[in-house]
Amino acid sequence: MTDTPASASGAPLRLFNSLTRQLEPFAPVHPGEARVYSCGPTVYNYPHIGNMRAYVFADTLGRTLTYKGYKLTHVINITDVGHLTDDADAGEDKLEKAAAERAQSIWDIARHYTEAYWADIKALNIRQPAHWSIATDYVPQMIDFAKAIADKHCYELDSGLYFDTTSVADYGRLARHGTDEGESRIDPVDGKRHPADFAIWRKTPPGETRQMEWDSPWGRGAPGWHLECSVMSEALLGFPFDIHTGGIDHREIHHPNEIAQNQAHSCSADSGARVWMHNNFLVERSGKMSKSSGEFLRLQLLIDKGYHPLAYRLMCLQAHYRSELEFSWEGLGAALTRLKRLVMGVAPVRDIPAAAVEDRRLTDLLDKFDTAISDDLNTAVALTLLEDVIAMKKIDAGQKRAAIGTIDAVLGVGLLDLPREALRICPKIAAITGEEIEAALARRKEARAAKDFATSDKLRDELIAAGVEVMDGDPLGWDWRLGE
């Protein structure tokens, strides 16, 4: 991506590096550039909204880097092979298991869920990366990478090629393995030299045939999950690159294993990325977030219940990416209400040409915004500053529009392109259509004009019973009454 930067100066950008557990000033490997790799989905099922928090975070990071004046190259991978049902290097390949259960082609399953993920990306106004890297497109490079490190760092078992984690310095430092705050829960597996050793290449068991398998020096089989990201990040960004992102669950096993591979391949202590960043969990107390529980919380479910997907994006932005965020329908409803207020506040300046921001009140607010977003992406504060700009009275409309555009370009809500009507999404369970609602409101208007208040009240009560909120005096006229 080569978006025109909105700000090449301002406060120095500081980001929290999970590797050092501290805030650090961003110092790009290549001056003026920012190269970012984000761990993408394993496309064996629909992503749940907890998964999508990681991509809202990565998008906000990318938008911030663009705003700060860097030429951004962002890569997100698609894992369509190699990820087992247990992150601790055990179980079945998730795609192979899904294909067997559904009696479908693994390629068709991967394509379907990749497209579903891309639809969610679009709905959340997440920008397209410079590259979508598909794991199966890089299998020859994965074999070459494994061959380059096999002699010094790997050993072979009947089940495949394994990485010896004692062959690199300070294995697991990202997860703080071996310390009181360490997070490793890797279970021992028979045949491995050390419990933390992980598979580089998995051989197809005798008598079995996988839908995705390739020939290699270690037998016919498939690459390990961790190998994929090392190979694709190096191929598209080069080592070292600037920032590697992912969910906090990747900090325990997946990313430490990536780092070990990168160290082995570079013959150094270099982790591959200068900065490792992780968003915290989205939690839902009922346990419906899990994909194994049947109807889990995916973005389409929110839409089916009448919530605009950008309300979920706003919900994520209201919390710091490193904070645990609890999902509730009440919280989502509050975020939708806040989104509606933002959209209504922006409406008067939406179609006014932007002007250079010179008013001191606006420049002061933009300076505060720059300080907040440069402080490890403090989106919660940035949102309140956006509301301050929108609420400002007696100010040049063109300057106000420009200030809103600058902030929203980083937050990614898309306020200047979002009409209020677009937020009115029909719940799937609605028993009345928009046309029927409009017709009832027209009859009610006629009744009110005729001072037939009994009929007017009856029509209003019927609409309320049908899940419609009647808004007298509001140009929108009506909205859906939403609940869980």
N, C-alpha and C positions, 0 to 999 in steps of 0.2 A: 504494500500500500504506500502511496505517496501523497497523502492528503496535505493540503496547504496548512502549515502550522498556524495556530491562532496566537501563540505566545512562545517566543524563543528565549524569554528571560524570566524575570520574576523570582520567586523563592526557589532555592535549590530543591530538587526532587529527592526525597528520602524514602526508601522502601525497607520493609522488614525482611531480612534474609533469614530463612529458617535454618540455614546451615550454621550461622553464627549466633542465632537467636538475638539479633539486635538490629536496630535501624541503621541504615548505611546510606550515604549519598550515592545516587546513581551515577556511575562512571562507565559509559559505554565502551565496549571493546573497540568498536570502530567509530571514530568521532562523527557526530551528527546522525548516527544510525542507532536503531534499537531492534535487536533480533530476539524474538520471543517464541518459545515452544510451549504449547499447552497440551496436556494429556487429554485426549478426546474420549468418546464413548466406545464401549464394546457393544457392537450392534446386534445383540441377540434378543433384545426386547426393547420396549419403549423406554426412553429416559424418564425418570421421575423428577419432580421439581427440585429435590435435593441435588440431583446431578446437575440440573440447569443452573444452580447457584454458582457453580464453578465457572460457567461460561459468561454469566453476567459479570462476575468479578474479572475474568480475563479480558472481557470487552472493555470494561471500565479502565483497566490498566492500559490497554492499547490506545484508547481514546485519550487518556492522560498523556501518554508518551507523544502522541501526535500533537496535542495541545501545547506541550512543552517544546515543540519544534523538531522532534526527531523523525527521521524517515523510518517508518515502521515496517518490518517484515515479520508477520505473525504466521505461525504454522500450527494447525490443529490436526492431530492424527485421528484416523478411524481404525479401530482395532477390529478386524474381521477374522482373526485367527490367533490362537496361542494363549488367550486369557482363560485360565482355569476357573472352576467354580469356587475355589478357595484361593485367595490371594497369596496364602502361604505355600504356594507351589504344590498344591494337592488337588485332587478331584479330576473332573473331566473338562475338556475344552468347552467353553460356554456355547460357542456356535455349533459344534458337533452335537452337543447334548440337545440343543433346541431343535436342530434339524431332525434328529432321531425321534424326538417326542412328537413332532408335528408331521413327520413323514414328508418333509419338503426338502428342496434343494437348499443347501447351505448358502449358496450364492444368492438365491432369491430372498432368503431370510435376511442376509446382510444388506441387500439392496433396499428391501422394504423398510427396515429399521433405520438405515442411514437416511433415507428420504424423510422419515418421520422426525428424526433428529434435526435435519435441516429445516423442516417446517417450523419446529419450535424455535430454532435460532432466528428465523425470519420474524416470527410472531413477537419475540422479545426484543426486536430491533437491535440485535447483535450484528455487528459488521462482519462481512465476509473476510476471512483471513487471506493472506497472500497465497497460501497453499493449504489444500486439504490433502494430507498424506495418507494413502490407503495402504495398510500393512502388507497385503498380499502383492502389491506392486513392487515391493522392495525385498522379496525373499532372496534373490541372488546376492544382493548386497549384504543381507544378514548372514548368509553362508560365508561370504568372504570375510566379514567382520569376525565371525566365530573362528574361522581358520587362522586369522592373524593372532588371536589370543590363546588358542587351544593349547599349544605346547607348554607355555609358561603358567597358565592360569586355570586350566580345565582338566578334567579327568572323565573317562568314559565308564558308564555303567550299562547294564543290559537295557535299561530304560531310556538312555540318552546321554548327552554330553552335559556335564555339570560344572559350574564355576566354583572354584575353591576360594571362599571368602577370606581365608587367611593369607592369600597371595598378594593382597593389596593393603596399603597402609590405612589404618584407622577405619576399617569397615564399619558402617552403620552409624557414623558420627551424626548424620542428618537426623536420625531417629533417637539419638543418644542411647544406642545399645550399650549395655554394660555399665550404665550409670543408674543412680537411684531414680532418675526421672525417665529412664529408658522405656521405650514403648514396644519393644519386640515381643511378639507372641508366636514366633515361628516354631512349629512342632517338629520334633525329630522325625526323619524318614529313613527307613532301613536302606543301607547301602551308601548313604552319603557320608563323607568324611566328617563333616561338621553340620550341625542342625540348620545353620543359616545358608548353607550352600544351595544354589538354585539352578534350575535347568536353563541351559542355553539352547539346546535342541532336544526335542522329544521324539524318540523312535516310535513308529507305529507298532503296537504289540503284535507278536506273531499270530497269524490267523485273522487279524482285523484289517479292514480297509477304511480309511478316512476319506471324506469327501475333499478335504484339503490336505494334501501331503506332497512332499517334494523329495527328490533324491539329494543326498548329502554325503560327505565323507564318513558320517556316523550312522548311516542307514537312512532308509526312507522314513520321513516323518514331517514334523512341523516345528517352527521356531518357538522359543519361549517368549512370553509376553514382554519381559523386561528388555530383551534384545531389540525388539522392534523400535522402541523410542530412542535408544542410543543410536541406532543406524539411521533413522529418518531425521533426527535432529542434526546429526553431523552432515548428512547428505544435503540438507536444505539450508542450514544455517552456518555450518562449519564449527569446529571446536577451537577455542571456547566461544560460546555465544553469551548473550546478556542475561536473559531471564527464563527460567523454567517454572511453569505454574501447574497447579493441580489441586485436588481436594486434600484435606488434611489426612485422610486415610492413606494417601499415597506416600506420606512422609515416613511411614513405618516400614514398609517392605519394598514397594515398587521403586521408589526413587533412590533409596540406598543401593539397590541392586543396579539401577542405571548408572549411578556414580561409580560403583565398583568396576563395571564394564568399561566406562569411559576412562578410568584410571589405567586399566590394563591396556587399553588400545592406544592411549597416548604415552604410555610408559612414564607416567608422572602422577603426582597427587592431585592433578586438576580434576575437578568434579564434572567438567563439561560445560556447565553454566556458571556464571559468576554469582548469580542471585537465584535462590530457590524460594518461591512464594506459594503459600497454601491458604486457601479459604477454609474456614471452619464449617462445621456441619449445620445443615438445616434439620431440625428435629421436629417430630410430630408425635405427641405423647400416646396416641392410640396405636402406633406401630404400623400404620397403613403405608408408610413410606417405602417399605420393602417390596421389591418386585415379586418376591415369592409368596406374597400374601393375597394374590388374586387381583382385585381392583385396587391398585395402588395409586398414589397421588401423582398423576402426570398432568402436564399443562392442559391437555384437552379436557380433562375432568373439570378443571377450573372454568374453562370456557363454557362447557356444557351446563355449568351451574350459573352462568351469566356474568362471570367476572372477566374483565378485559385482561389479556395477558400482561399488558404493561403495568397493571396494578401489582402483579407479582414482581416485576422488575423494580418498581418503586419500593416494594416491601423489602427487597434485598438491599437497596441503596440506603434505607433508613437505619441499617445497622452496619457497623464496621465489618469488613470482610473477614477479619480474624476473630470476630465474636461469634459464639454460637447463636443461631437465630431460631426461635421457636415459631413453627407455623401453627396458625389457628385460623378458622374461618372469620372470627371476629377481627383478627389482625389484618387479614386480607381485605375485609370489608372496609376497615379504616383506611387502608392504603388506597382503595378505590375511591373513597370519598375525598381523600387528599388529592388524588390524581384529577378528579373532576374539578376541584377548586383551582388547581394549577391551570387546567385547560381553559376554564372560564376566565381566569385572570389574564391569560395570554391573549385571548380572543380579540380585544380591542386594538392590539398592535400587530396581529399576525400578518396582515396584508400591507403594512406600512413599510416602505423601503428602509433598510438599516442605514444608520448614520454613524459617523465616527463618534466614539464615546469620549466626551470632554467634560461633562458635568462632574464636579468633584464628588458628589454623593454617589454617583455610579462608579467612578474609578476607585473610590475607597472600598466599595463593596466587592468589586472585581479583584482588588488586591487581597481582600480577606478570603475570597474564594480561592485565589491562587495559593495562598498560604495553606488553606485547609486541604486542598486536593494534592498539594505537594508534600503534605505530611502523611505519607503512607496511605493515600487515597481516602481521606476522611470525608466520605460522601454524605454522612449524616449532617455534618455542619454545612457542607456545600448545598444541600437541599434547603436548609433554613435560609441561607443567603439568597438562593434563587427566589424563595418566597418573599424575601425583603425587597428584591428588585421589582417583582411583580406588583407588590403592594404600594410601591412608591407613587406618590401623587405629584402633580404640577411639575412634570419633567418632560423633556422632549421625547416624543413617541418614537422617533427613529433611533435615538440613542438607547432608549429603553429596550426596543426590539433587539438591537445589536448586543446589549449586555445579556439579555435572556438567551440569545442564540449562542453566545460564547460559553455560558455555563451549561446549557442543555446539550451542546455538542459533546461535552465530556460525560455528563450523566446519561445521555443516550435515551431519554424518554421520548424525544421527537415531538415536543409540544407545539412547535411551529407548523407541523404537518398533521396535527391530530385534532379533527373537529369533535365537538362535544357529542354529536350524534353517534360517532363511532364507538363511544364508551357504552352505549346502550345495546347490550348483547342479550338476545333472547335465550332464556334458560331452556334447556332441552325438555324439561317437564312442563313447560308453559302450555296451558290448555286454551289459549286465546292468541290470535295472530295480531300483528301490528295493524293490519287493515281494520280488523274488528275493533281494536282499541280506538283508532282514529274515528271510526264511525260512531262509536259510543260517545266519544268526547264531543263530536259535532252535535249529536242529539242533546247532550247535556248543555252545550252552549245555547242551543235553541230554547231549551227549557228554562234556563236562567234568564235569557232575554225576555221570556214570557212570564217571568216571576213565578214559574211552576217549580218551586223549590223542593217539593216532595219528590217529583220525578228526577230532578237534579241530584238530590241526595241518594235516591235509589240507584241511579246509574253509577255514582261514585262508589257506593258500597259494593256494587257488583264488580266493579273494576278492582277494588281492593281485595275482594275475595278471590279474584282471578290472579292475584299477585302483581297488581299494577299500582304504582304510586301516582296519584293525580296531583299535578303541580300547577295550581291556579296562579296566573300572573307570570309564570315562567315561559319564555318563548319555546322551550323544549316541549312543554305541555305535559309530559308523562315520562315515567321511567319504571323499570322493573323493581319490585321489592325482593331483594335477595336475602337468602339465608343459607345455612349449610344444607 
